[in-house]
Amino acid sequence: MEPDFTESYTKEMRTIDLYRANVVALYLFAIVILAYGIPFYFLWSTQDFISIMKDSFGGNIISAPLLIFLIMIVGIVLHELIHGITFSIYAKHGFKSIKFGFLVKMLTPYCHCKEPLKVNHYIIGALMPGMILGIIPALISLITGNIFLLLFAIFFTGAAAGDFLIVKLIWKEDRSSMVLDHPSEAGCYILKKI
């Protein structure tokens, strides 16, 4: 039987300011550039830079800006899709509980889970895009010397700044609490048993 979240739980709103999230993203980009870029430099600085660029972009540096733009657009869509897929794994009603949209005022796509999840499950869903599109490509770039993957990893780790801030809001919550996505704000409700 599904719990009655209106009577047996208290509802506490937790949101982040999207403007603040963008400022945090800029700081995060700087940190990530150093964290990923310094090891990349030391591992691959003995290589010819032009050769690394050609190898990274399939031999065609001229079309690189268009390729980067297209892949970033696809990556943004993938970021939200990864949230949705991960949340749906833990949601009772699966993918039917997932809604995608776009906040025009902030030019930000979003993924919204319409049912509450356990704190740990929500954290996993929030962090998964940063892992799959940020940290994993960064590690692969360090192994392969692919500068495109390095740039991709930097961008998508920074793009997860809002997700990291939301996780920070709920990190210390009791694991028996539930988290419900806020339907129109960047944040969530913490549902605590009375």
mmCIF file of the C-alpha atoms, coordinates in Angstrom:
data_MODEL
# 
_entry.id   MODEL 
# 
loop_
_atom_site.group_PDB 
_atom_site.id 
_atom_site.type_symbol 
_atom_site.label_atom_id 
_atom_site.label_alt_id 
_atom_site.label_comp_id 
_atom_site.label_asym_id 
_atom_site.label_entity_id 
_atom_site.label_seq_id 
_atom_site.pdbx_PDB_ins_code 
_atom_site.Cartn_x 
_atom_site.Cartn_y 
_atom_site.Cartn_z 
_atom_site.occupancy 
_atom_site.B_iso_or_equiv 
_atom_site.pdbx_formal_charge 
_atom_site.auth_seq_id 
_atom_site.auth_comp_id 
_atom_site.auth_asym_id 
_atom_site.auth_atom_id 
_atom_site.pdbx_PDB_model_num 
ATOM 1   C CA . MET A 1 1   ? 0.000  0.000  0.000   1.00 0.00 ? 1   MET A CA 1 
ATOM 2   C CA . GLU A 1 2   ? 1.341  3.426  -0.996  1.00 0.00 ? 2   GLU A CA 1 
ATOM 3   C CA . PRO A 1 3   ? 1.910  5.818  1.939   1.00 0.00 ? 3   PRO A CA 1 
ATOM 4   C CA . ASP A 1 4   ? -0.340 8.866  2.318   1.00 0.00 ? 4   ASP A CA 1 
ATOM 5   C CA . PHE A 1 5   ? 2.156  11.710 1.989   1.00 0.00 ? 5   PHE A CA 1 
ATOM 6   C CA . THR A 1 6   ? -0.296 14.406 3.018   1.00 0.00 ? 6   THR A CA 1 
ATOM 7   C CA . GLU A 1 7   ? -1.195 13.013 6.452   1.00 0.00 ? 7   GLU A CA 1 
ATOM 8   C CA . SER A 1 8   ? 1.629  10.765 7.661   1.00 0.00 ? 8   SER A CA 1 
ATOM 9   C CA . TYR A 1 9   ? 4.485  12.979 6.441   1.00 0.00 ? 9   TYR A CA 1 
ATOM 10  C CA . THR A 1 10  ? 5.524  16.605 6.866   1.00 0.00 ? 10  THR A CA 1 
ATOM 11  C CA . LYS A 1 11  ? 6.455  18.430 3.675   1.00 0.00 ? 11  LYS A CA 1 
ATOM 12  C CA . GLU A 1 12  ? 9.506  20.726 3.720   1.00 0.00 ? 12  GLU A CA 1 
ATOM 13  C CA . MET A 1 13  ? 10.443 22.687 0.568   1.00 0.00 ? 13  MET A CA 1 
ATOM 14  C CA . ARG A 1 14  ? 14.113 22.919 -0.450  1.00 0.00 ? 14  ARG A CA 1 
ATOM 15  C CA . THR A 1 15  ? 15.032 24.915 -3.556  1.00 0.00 ? 15  THR A CA 1 
ATOM 16  C CA . ILE A 1 16  ? 18.103 26.436 -5.118  1.00 0.00 ? 16  ILE A CA 1 
ATOM 17  C CA . ASP A 1 17  ? 18.355 29.810 -6.780  1.00 0.00 ? 17  ASP A CA 1 
ATOM 18  C CA . LEU A 1 18  ? 19.073 29.203 -10.475 1.00 0.00 ? 18  LEU A CA 1 
ATOM 19  C CA . TYR A 1 19  ? 21.120 32.408 -10.693 1.00 0.00 ? 19  TYR A CA 1 
ATOM 20  C CA . ARG A 1 20  ? 23.261 31.172 -7.790  1.00 0.00 ? 20  ARG A CA 1 
ATOM 21  C CA . ALA A 1 21  ? 23.532 27.787 -9.493  1.00 0.00 ? 21  ALA A CA 1 
ATOM 22  C CA . ASN A 1 22  ? 24.928 29.509 -12.590 1.00 0.00 ? 22  ASN A CA 1 
ATOM 23  C CA . VAL A 1 23  ? 27.526 31.346 -10.468 1.00 0.00 ? 23  VAL A CA 1 
ATOM 24  C CA . VAL A 1 24  ? 28.456 28.069 -8.761  1.00 0.00 ? 24  VAL A CA 1 
ATOM 25  C CA . ALA A 1 25  ? 28.714 26.473 -12.225 1.00 0.00 ? 25  ALA A CA 1 
ATOM 26  C CA . LEU A 1 26  ? 31.309 29.087 -13.246 1.00 0.00 ? 26  LEU A CA 1 
ATOM 27  C CA . TYR A 1 27  ? 33.412 28.321 -10.147 1.00 0.00 ? 27  TYR A CA 1 
ATOM 28  C CA . LEU A 1 28  ? 32.936 24.606 -10.748 1.00 0.00 ? 28  LEU A CA 1 
ATOM 29  C CA . PHE A 1 29  ? 34.098 24.994 -14.360 1.00 0.00 ? 29  PHE A CA 1 
ATOM 30  C CA . ALA A 1 30  ? 37.312 26.618 -13.121 1.00 0.00 ? 30  ALA A CA 1 
ATOM 31  C CA . ILE A 1 31  ? 37.904 23.839 -10.587 1.00 0.00 ? 31  ILE A CA 1 
ATOM 32  C CA . VAL A 1 32  ? 37.095 21.116 -13.132 1.00 0.00 ? 32  VAL A CA 1 
ATOM 33  C CA . ILE A 1 33  ? 39.377 22.659 -15.762 1.00 0.00 ? 33  ILE A CA 1 
ATOM 34  C CA . LEU A 1 34  ? 42.228 22.419 -13.275 1.00 0.00 ? 34  LEU A CA 1 
ATOM 35  C CA . ALA A 1 35  ? 41.257 18.990 -11.907 1.00 0.00 ? 35  ALA A CA 1 
ATOM 36  C CA . TYR A 1 36  ? 40.935 17.420 -15.365 1.00 0.00 ? 36  TYR A CA 1 
ATOM 37  C CA . GLY A 1 37  ? 43.306 19.659 -17.325 1.00 0.00 ? 37  GLY A CA 1 
ATOM 38  C CA . ILE A 1 38  ? 46.432 19.406 -15.167 1.00 0.00 ? 38  ILE A CA 1 
ATOM 39  C CA . PRO A 1 39  ? 46.611 15.572 -15.247 1.00 0.00 ? 39  PRO A CA 1 
ATOM 40  C CA . PHE A 1 40  ? 45.785 15.644 -18.981 1.00 0.00 ? 40  PHE A CA 1 
ATOM 41  C CA . TYR A 1 41  ? 48.614 18.109 -19.588 1.00 0.00 ? 41  TYR A CA 1 
ATOM 42  C CA . PHE A 1 42  ? 51.162 16.063 -17.652 1.00 0.00 ? 42  PHE A CA 1 
ATOM 43  C CA . LEU A 1 43  ? 50.120 12.835 -19.348 1.00 0.00 ? 43  LEU A CA 1 
ATOM 44  C CA . TRP A 1 44  ? 49.943 14.181 -22.902 1.00 0.00 ? 44  TRP A CA 1 
ATOM 45  C CA . SER A 1 45  ? 52.161 17.319 -23.051 1.00 0.00 ? 45  SER A CA 1 
ATOM 46  C CA . THR A 1 46  ? 54.953 15.448 -24.797 1.00 0.00 ? 46  THR A CA 1 
ATOM 47  C CA . GLN A 1 47  ? 52.653 14.852 -27.771 1.00 0.00 ? 47  GLN A CA 1 
ATOM 48  C CA . ASP A 1 48  ? 52.337 17.292 -30.646 1.00 0.00 ? 48  ASP A CA 1 
ATOM 49  C CA . PHE A 1 49  ? 49.271 19.482 -29.911 1.00 0.00 ? 49  PHE A CA 1 
ATOM 50  C CA . ILE A 1 50  ? 48.120 19.570 -33.564 1.00 0.00 ? 50  ILE A CA 1 
ATOM 51  C CA . SER A 1 51  ? 48.283 15.768 -33.749 1.00 0.00 ? 51  SER A CA 1 
ATOM 52  C CA . ILE A 1 52  ? 46.235 15.450 -30.546 1.00 0.00 ? 52  ILE A CA 1 
ATOM 53  C CA . MET A 1 53  ? 43.619 17.867 -31.965 1.00 0.00 ? 53  MET A CA 1 
ATOM 54  C CA . LYS A 1 54  ? 43.437 16.009 -35.292 1.00 0.00 ? 54  LYS A CA 1 
ATOM 55  C CA . ASP A 1 55  ? 43.154 12.628 -33.582 1.00 0.00 ? 55  ASP A CA 1 
ATOM 56  C CA . SER A 1 56  ? 40.536 13.946 -31.157 1.00 0.00 ? 56  SER A CA 1 
ATOM 57  C CA . PHE A 1 57  ? 38.329 15.387 -33.897 1.00 0.00 ? 57  PHE A CA 1 
ATOM 58  C CA . GLY A 1 58  ? 38.629 12.611 -36.443 1.00 0.00 ? 58  GLY A CA 1 
ATOM 59  C CA . GLY A 1 59  ? 41.308 14.391 -38.488 1.00 0.00 ? 59  GLY A CA 1 
ATOM 60  C CA . ASN A 1 60  ? 39.163 17.425 -39.358 1.00 0.00 ? 60  ASN A CA 1 
ATOM 61  C CA . ILE A 1 61  ? 39.871 20.426 -37.120 1.00 0.00 ? 61  ILE A CA 1 
ATOM 62  C CA . ILE A 1 62  ? 37.910 22.814 -39.389 1.00 0.00 ? 62  ILE A CA 1 
ATOM 63  C CA . SER A 1 63  ? 34.533 21.190 -38.644 1.00 0.00 ? 63  SER A CA 1 
ATOM 64  C CA . ALA A 1 64  ? 35.332 20.839 -34.922 1.00 0.00 ? 64  ALA A CA 1 
ATOM 65  C CA . PRO A 1 65  ? 33.269 23.866 -33.742 1.00 0.00 ? 65  PRO A CA 1 
ATOM 66  C CA . LEU A 1 66  ? 30.116 22.584 -35.492 1.00 0.00 ? 66  LEU A CA 1 
ATOM 67  C CA . LEU A 1 67  ? 30.739 19.069 -34.206 1.00 0.00 ? 67  LEU A CA 1 
ATOM 68  C CA . ILE A 1 68  ? 31.225 20.377 -30.657 1.00 0.00 ? 68  ILE A CA 1 
ATOM 69  C CA . PHE A 1 69  ? 28.006 22.434 -30.846 1.00 0.00 ? 69  PHE A CA 1 
ATOM 70  C CA . LEU A 1 70  ? 25.935 19.488 -32.092 1.00 0.00 ? 70  LEU A CA 1 
ATOM 71  C CA . ILE A 1 71  ? 27.353 17.075 -29.545 1.00 0.00 ? 71  ILE A CA 1 
ATOM 72  C CA . MET A 1 72  ? 26.751 19.576 -26.712 1.00 0.00 ? 72  MET A CA 1 
ATOM 73  C CA . ILE A 1 73  ? 23.079 19.891 -27.732 1.00 0.00 ? 73  ILE A CA 1 
ATOM 74  C CA . VAL A 1 74  ? 22.733 16.098 -27.809 1.00 0.00 ? 74  VAL A CA 1 
ATOM 75  C CA . GLY A 1 75  ? 24.575 15.922 -24.462 1.00 0.00 ? 75  GLY A CA 1 
ATOM 76  C CA . ILE A 1 76  ? 22.148 18.386 -22.839 1.00 0.00 ? 76  ILE A CA 1 
ATOM 77  C CA . VAL A 1 77  ? 19.226 16.215 -23.946 1.00 0.00 ? 77  VAL A CA 1 
ATOM 78  C CA . LEU A 1 78  ? 21.079 13.109 -22.706 1.00 0.00 ? 78  LEU A CA 1 
ATOM 79  C CA . HIS A 1 79  ? 21.700 14.781 -19.340 1.00 0.00 ? 79  HIS A CA 1 
ATOM 80  C CA . GLU A 1 80  ? 17.957 15.123 -18.713 1.00 0.00 ? 80  GLU A CA 1 
ATOM 81  C CA . LEU A 1 81  ? 17.219 11.691 -20.186 1.00 0.00 ? 81  LEU A CA 1 
ATOM 82  C CA . ILE A 1 82  ? 19.742 10.097 -17.797 1.00 0.00 ? 82  ILE A CA 1 
ATOM 83  C CA . HIS A 1 83  ? 17.949 11.777 -14.879 1.00 0.00 ? 83  HIS A CA 1 
ATOM 84  C CA . GLY A 1 84  ? 14.649 10.412 -16.178 1.00 0.00 ? 84  GLY A CA 1 
ATOM 85  C CA . ILE A 1 85  ? 15.867 6.885  -16.750 1.00 0.00 ? 85  ILE A CA 1 
ATOM 86  C CA . THR A 1 86  ? 17.556 6.712  -13.343 1.00 0.00 ? 86  THR A CA 1 
ATOM 87  C CA . PHE A 1 87  ? 14.563 8.155  -11.479 1.00 0.00 ? 87  PHE A CA 1 
ATOM 88  C CA . SER A 1 88  ? 12.228 5.797  -13.361 1.00 0.00 ? 88  SER A CA 1 
ATOM 89  C CA . ILE A 1 89  ? 14.201 2.773  -12.128 1.00 0.00 ? 89  ILE A CA 1 
ATOM 90  C CA . TYR A 1 90  ? 13.264 3.696  -8.551  1.00 0.00 ? 90  TYR A CA 1 
ATOM 91  C CA . ALA A 1 91  ? 9.797  5.136  -9.204  1.00 0.00 ? 91  ALA A CA 1 
ATOM 92  C CA . LYS A 1 92  ? 6.859  2.828  -8.540  1.00 0.00 ? 92  LYS A CA 1 
ATOM 93  C CA . HIS A 1 93  ? 5.216  3.782  -11.836 1.00 0.00 ? 93  HIS A CA 1 
ATOM 94  C CA . GLY A 1 94  ? 8.451  3.792  -13.824 1.00 0.00 ? 94  GLY A CA 1 
ATOM 95  C CA . PHE A 1 95  ? 8.802  6.123  -16.784 1.00 0.00 ? 95  PHE A CA 1 
ATOM 96  C CA . LYS A 1 96  ? 5.134  7.182  -16.470 1.00 0.00 ? 96  LYS A CA 1 
ATOM 97  C CA . SER A 1 97  ? 6.244  9.243  -13.453 1.00 0.00 ? 97  SER A CA 1 
ATOM 98  C CA . ILE A 1 98  ? 8.792  11.214 -15.485 1.00 0.00 ? 98  ILE A CA 1 
ATOM 99  C CA . LYS A 1 99  ? 8.104  14.565 -17.145 1.00 0.00 ? 99  LYS A CA 1 
ATOM 100 C CA . PHE A 1 100 ? 10.506 16.587 -19.304 1.00 0.00 ? 100 PHE A CA 1 
ATOM 101 C CA . GLY A 1 101 ? 10.271 20.295 -20.024 1.00 0.00 ? 101 GLY A CA 1 
ATOM 102 C CA . PHE A 1 102 ? 12.080 23.584 -20.575 1.00 0.00 ? 102 PHE A CA 1 
ATOM 103 C CA . LEU A 1 103 ? 12.258 26.670 -18.306 1.00 0.00 ? 103 LEU A CA 1 
ATOM 104 C CA . VAL A 1 104 ? 12.221 29.481 -20.847 1.00 0.00 ? 104 VAL A CA 1 
ATOM 105 C CA . LYS A 1 105 ? 13.184 32.234 -18.353 1.00 0.00 ? 105 LYS A CA 1 
ATOM 106 C CA . MET A 1 106 ? 16.446 30.430 -17.536 1.00 0.00 ? 106 MET A CA 1 
ATOM 107 C CA . LEU A 1 107 ? 16.930 28.649 -20.881 1.00 0.00 ? 107 LEU A CA 1 
ATOM 108 C CA . THR A 1 108 ? 17.158 25.426 -18.890 1.00 0.00 ? 108 THR A CA 1 
ATOM 109 C CA . PRO A 1 109 ? 15.781 21.989 -19.754 1.00 0.00 ? 109 PRO A CA 1 
ATOM 110 C CA . TYR A 1 110 ? 14.554 19.891 -16.856 1.00 0.00 ? 110 TYR A CA 1 
ATOM 111 C CA . CYS A 1 111 ? 13.455 16.424 -15.824 1.00 0.00 ? 111 CYS A CA 1 
ATOM 112 C CA . HIS A 1 112 ? 10.777 16.068 -13.146 1.00 0.00 ? 112 HIS A CA 1 
ATOM 113 C CA . CYS A 1 113 ? 9.874  12.903 -11.238 1.00 0.00 ? 113 CYS A CA 1 
ATOM 114 C CA . LYS A 1 114 ? 6.212  13.139 -10.190 1.00 0.00 ? 114 LYS A CA 1 
ATOM 115 C CA . GLU A 1 115 ? 6.410  10.630 -7.345  1.00 0.00 ? 115 GLU A CA 1 
ATOM 116 C CA . PRO A 1 116 ? 8.503  10.601 -4.175  1.00 0.00 ? 116 PRO A CA 1 
ATOM 117 C CA . LEU A 1 117 ? 11.723 8.612  -4.011  1.00 0.00 ? 117 LEU A CA 1 
ATOM 118 C CA . LYS A 1 118 ? 13.898 7.499  -1.129  1.00 0.00 ? 118 LYS A CA 1 
ATOM 119 C CA . VAL A 1 119 ? 16.675 9.979  -0.350  1.00 0.00 ? 119 VAL A CA 1 
ATOM 120 C CA . ASN A 1 120 ? 19.414 7.627  -1.621  1.00 0.00 ? 120 ASN A CA 1 
ATOM 121 C CA . HIS A 1 121 ? 17.541 6.929  -4.865  1.00 0.00 ? 121 HIS A CA 1 
ATOM 122 C CA . TYR A 1 122 ? 16.981 10.628 -5.488  1.00 0.00 ? 122 TYR A CA 1 
ATOM 123 C CA . ILE A 1 123 ? 20.682 11.350 -4.892  1.00 0.00 ? 123 ILE A CA 1 
ATOM 124 C CA . ILE A 1 124 ? 21.686 8.621  -7.354  1.00 0.00 ? 124 ILE A CA 1 
ATOM 125 C CA . GLY A 1 125 ? 19.297 10.042 -9.970  1.00 0.00 ? 125 GLY A CA 1 
ATOM 126 C CA . ALA A 1 126 ? 20.592 13.563 -9.408  1.00 0.00 ? 126 ALA A CA 1 
ATOM 127 C CA . LEU A 1 127 ? 24.279 12.596 -9.669  1.00 0.00 ? 127 LEU A CA 1 
ATOM 128 C CA . MET A 1 128 ? 24.098 10.114 -12.546 1.00 0.00 ? 128 MET A CA 1 
ATOM 129 C CA . PRO A 1 129 ? 24.393 12.612 -15.473 1.00 0.00 ? 129 PRO A CA 1 
ATOM 130 C CA . GLY A 1 130 ? 27.483 14.206 -13.906 1.00 0.00 ? 130 GLY A CA 1 
ATOM 131 C CA . MET A 1 131 ? 29.026 10.764 -13.575 1.00 0.00 ? 131 MET A CA 1 
ATOM 132 C CA . ILE A 1 132 ? 28.130 9.424  -17.028 1.00 0.00 ? 132 ILE A CA 1 
ATOM 133 C CA . LEU A 1 133 ? 28.707 12.608 -19.035 1.00 0.00 ? 133 LEU A CA 1 
ATOM 134 C CA . GLY A 1 134 ? 31.400 14.216 -16.864 1.00 0.00 ? 134 GLY A CA 1 
ATOM 135 C CA . ILE A 1 135 ? 33.616 12.006 -14.738 1.00 0.00 ? 135 ILE A CA 1 
ATOM 136 C CA . ILE A 1 136 ? 33.677 8.893  -16.954 1.00 0.00 ? 136 ILE A CA 1 
ATOM 137 C CA . PRO A 1 137 ? 34.593 10.808 -20.160 1.00 0.00 ? 137 PRO A CA 1 
ATOM 138 C CA . ALA A 1 138 ? 37.276 12.672 -18.154 1.00 0.00 ? 138 ALA A CA 1 
ATOM 139 C CA . LEU A 1 139 ? 38.864 9.379  -17.117 1.00 0.00 ? 139 LEU A CA 1 
ATOM 140 C CA . ILE A 1 140 ? 38.683 8.058  -20.696 1.00 0.00 ? 140 ILE A CA 1 
ATOM 141 C CA . SER A 1 141 ? 40.280 11.278 -21.995 1.00 0.00 ? 141 SER A CA 1 
ATOM 142 C CA . LEU A 1 142 ? 43.174 10.843 -19.574 1.00 0.00 ? 142 LEU A CA 1 
ATOM 143 C CA . ILE A 1 143 ? 43.718 7.288  -20.823 1.00 0.00 ? 143 ILE A CA 1 
ATOM 144 C CA . THR A 1 144 ? 43.328 8.031  -24.542 1.00 0.00 ? 144 THR A CA 1 
ATOM 145 C CA . GLY A 1 145 ? 44.612 11.602 -24.835 1.00 0.00 ? 145 GLY A CA 1 
ATOM 146 C CA . ASN A 1 146 ? 41.397 12.656 -26.559 1.00 0.00 ? 146 ASN A CA 1 
ATOM 147 C CA . ILE A 1 147 ? 41.038 16.407 -26.032 1.00 0.00 ? 147 ILE A CA 1 
ATOM 148 C CA . PHE A 1 148 ? 37.457 16.425 -27.323 1.00 0.00 ? 148 PHE A CA 1 
ATOM 149 C CA . LEU A 1 149 ? 36.444 14.029 -24.533 1.00 0.00 ? 149 LEU A CA 1 
ATOM 150 C CA . LEU A 1 150 ? 38.296 16.249 -22.074 1.00 0.00 ? 150 LEU A CA 1 
ATOM 151 C CA . LEU A 1 151 ? 36.309 19.314 -23.203 1.00 0.00 ? 151 LEU A CA 1 
ATOM 152 C CA . PHE A 1 152 ? 33.075 17.305 -23.175 1.00 0.00 ? 152 PHE A CA 1 
ATOM 153 C CA . ALA A 1 153 ? 33.824 16.102 -19.623 1.00 0.00 ? 153 ALA A CA 1 
ATOM 154 C CA . ILE A 1 154 ? 34.611 19.625 -18.407 1.00 0.00 ? 154 ILE A CA 1 
ATOM 155 C CA . PHE A 1 155 ? 31.392 21.016 -19.884 1.00 0.00 ? 155 PHE A CA 1 
ATOM 156 C CA . PHE A 1 156 ? 29.119 18.287 -18.537 1.00 0.00 ? 156 PHE A CA 1 
ATOM 157 C CA . THR A 1 157 ? 30.674 18.182 -15.094 1.00 0.00 ? 157 THR A CA 1 
ATOM 158 C CA . GLY A 1 158 ? 30.078 21.930 -14.870 1.00 0.00 ? 158 GLY A CA 1 
ATOM 159 C CA . ALA A 1 159 ? 26.583 21.492 -16.285 1.00 0.00 ? 159 ALA A CA 1 
ATOM 160 C CA . ALA A 1 160 ? 25.772 19.277 -13.294 1.00 0.00 ? 160 ALA A CA 1 
ATOM 161 C CA . ALA A 1 161 ? 26.347 22.164 -10.836 1.00 0.00 ? 161 ALA A CA 1 
ATOM 162 C CA . GLY A 1 162 ? 22.615 22.520 -10.137 1.00 0.00 ? 162 GLY A CA 1 
ATOM 163 C CA . ASP A 1 163 ? 22.360 18.788 -9.492  1.00 0.00 ? 163 ASP A CA 1 
ATOM 164 C CA . PHE A 1 164 ? 25.261 18.965 -7.041  1.00 0.00 ? 164 PHE A CA 1 
ATOM 165 C CA . LEU A 1 165 ? 23.573 21.865 -5.218  1.00 0.00 ? 165 LEU A CA 1 
ATOM 166 C CA . ILE A 1 166 ? 20.319 19.929 -4.890  1.00 0.00 ? 166 ILE A CA 1 
ATOM 167 C CA . VAL A 1 167 ? 22.196 16.909 -3.538  1.00 0.00 ? 167 VAL A CA 1 
ATOM 168 C CA . LYS A 1 168 ? 23.872 19.237 -1.028  1.00 0.00 ? 168 LYS A CA 1 
ATOM 169 C CA . LEU A 1 169 ? 20.378 20.321 0.151   1.00 0.00 ? 169 LEU A CA 1 
ATOM 170 C CA . ILE A 1 170 ? 19.349 16.751 0.989   1.00 0.00 ? 170 ILE A CA 1 
ATOM 171 C CA . TRP A 1 171 ? 22.661 15.006 1.731   1.00 0.00 ? 171 TRP A CA 1 
ATOM 172 C CA . LYS A 1 172 ? 22.255 15.021 5.530   1.00 0.00 ? 172 LYS A CA 1 
ATOM 173 C CA . GLU A 1 173 ? 18.591 14.006 5.513   1.00 0.00 ? 173 GLU A CA 1 
ATOM 174 C CA . ASP A 1 174 ? 17.490 10.872 7.309   1.00 0.00 ? 174 ASP A CA 1 
ATOM 175 C CA . ARG A 1 175 ? 17.543 8.011  4.818   1.00 0.00 ? 175 ARG A CA 1 
ATOM 176 C CA . SER A 1 176 ? 13.989 7.045  5.834   1.00 0.00 ? 176 SER A CA 1 
ATOM 177 C CA . SER A 1 177 ? 12.740 10.378 4.460   1.00 0.00 ? 177 SER A CA 1 
ATOM 178 C CA . MET A 1 178 ? 11.376 10.677 0.952   1.00 0.00 ? 178 MET A CA 1 
ATOM 179 C CA . VAL A 1 179 ? 12.183 13.295 -1.685  1.00 0.00 ? 179 VAL A CA 1 
ATOM 180 C CA . LEU A 1 180 ? 9.599  14.686 -4.081  1.00 0.00 ? 180 LEU A CA 1 
ATOM 181 C CA . ASP A 1 181 ? 10.731 16.823 -7.001  1.00 0.00 ? 181 ASP A CA 1 
ATOM 182 C CA . HIS A 1 182 ? 9.345  20.341 -6.938  1.00 0.00 ? 182 HIS A CA 1 
ATOM 183 C CA . PRO A 1 183 ? 7.045  20.646 -9.974  1.00 0.00 ? 183 PRO A CA 1 
ATOM 184 C CA . SER A 1 184 ? 8.095  24.157 -11.007 1.00 0.00 ? 184 SER A CA 1 
ATOM 185 C CA . GLU A 1 185 ? 11.251 25.150 -9.093  1.00 0.00 ? 185 GLU A CA 1 
ATOM 186 C CA . ALA A 1 186 ? 14.811 23.831 -9.057  1.00 0.00 ? 186 ALA A CA 1 
ATOM 187 C CA . GLY A 1 187 ? 14.566 21.760 -5.922  1.00 0.00 ? 187 GLY A CA 1 
ATOM 188 C CA . CYS A 1 188 ? 12.401 19.332 -4.030  1.00 0.00 ? 188 CYS A CA 1 
ATOM 189 C CA . TYR A 1 189 ? 10.272 18.608 -1.001  1.00 0.00 ? 189 TYR A CA 1 
ATOM 190 C CA . ILE A 1 190 ? 11.574 16.522 1.881   1.00 0.00 ? 190 ILE A CA 1 
ATOM 191 C CA . LEU A 1 191 ? 8.828  14.242 3.158   1.00 0.00 ? 191 LEU A CA 1 
ATOM 192 C CA . LYS A 1 192 ? 9.484  13.225 6.761   1.00 0.00 ? 192 LYS A CA 1 
ATOM 193 C CA . LYS A 1 193 ? 7.440  10.742 8.756   1.00 0.00 ? 193 LYS A CA 1 
ATOM 194 C CA . ILE A 1 194 ? 5.450  12.360 11.560  1.00 0.00 ? 194 ILE A CA 1 
# 
